[in-house]
């Protein structure tokens, strides 16, 4: 299943305050970029994940954000440096854009 056009448009609007964005569809999801740097992924289920590195990852963990992990075909668990955007941020483009700028500053 791929990301719907509605979910892609929603993500672009949510992060419009970051500045000009580009997108790329990958593995059923949609990657969001600012100045050529990926900072978020929209999954096919509509969930939005923000990339966390350094101090931003520490902040996300401390604030209780859920880290994206998965189970590999051999049963081993893996993790990606992406964290699920908290539910209350979906209704706040200013906060979403501020979080994205903070995340980009740590990449």
N, C-alpha and C positions, 0 to 999 in steps of 0.2 A: 504494500500500500504506500502511496506517495503522499507527500504533503499537499493539502488542498490549496487551491488558489486563495481561498478566504483566509486560511491560516498564514500563508505567506504574506498576504497584504496586511494582516493584523500585526505580524512581527515587524514589518517595515514601518508601520505607523507607530508601534510601541517604542521603537528605537530611533525615530526620526530626529530626535534631539541630539543624537550622536554626530550627525552630519551626513554627508552623502554616503549611501550604503550600496554595496553590490551583493549579489547572491549567487550561489551555485548549488545546484541540486546534486546530492551525493548520497548513495546507499539508501534511497528512500526518504532521506531528510533534506533539509535546506540549510546551507551554511550562510551566515551573515558576516560580511566583511566591512571594515572601515579602513580606508587607506591601504587596502590589500592585506590587512590582518584579520584573520578569523577571530570573532569574539563570541559568537553564539551559534547554536544549532536549533532548528525547529524539527522535532521528530514527527513521524507520520501520524502519531496520536495527538498532535497539536501541542504537546509539551515543549516548552522553551528552556534550553539549557545555556548557561553563561559559562564561558571559559574562565577557570580560576588558576592562577599561578602566584607563587610567592606570597606576599602579604595579603593579596585578595583571597587566595585559597584558605589561608589561615583565618581570615575574617568570615568567609562563608561557613567554614567548619564550626567556628565559635558561635555563629548565629543560628546553627542548626540546619543549614541547607542540606539537602540530600544529594550525595555524590552519585554520578551515573556509574553503575557497575553492571556487569553482565557475566554470564556463564559461557565459557568456551565449549567447543564440541567435545573436548577431552574431560570436561567437568570442572576444570580449573576456573576460578573467578578472576576476572580482569576488571580494570577500572580505567576510565577516561578522565582527563582533567576538566570535566564539565559538571556543573551543579544545577539542579532543577531550580528554576526561578520560583521564589515563594509565591503562593497564590495571590496574596494581596498586592503584588507588584504588577500583575496583569491589568489592573485598573488604574495604574498610575504611570503614564508615559514619562513624566518628569523624573520620577524615582528610577524607572527602568533605564532611562538614558544616563542618569548619573551613575548607576551601578555599572553599566556598560563602559562608561568612560573610566571609572576606577579600575575595572578589569583590564581594559586596554593599556592603562598606565603600568600595569604589572607584567605585561607580556613582553 
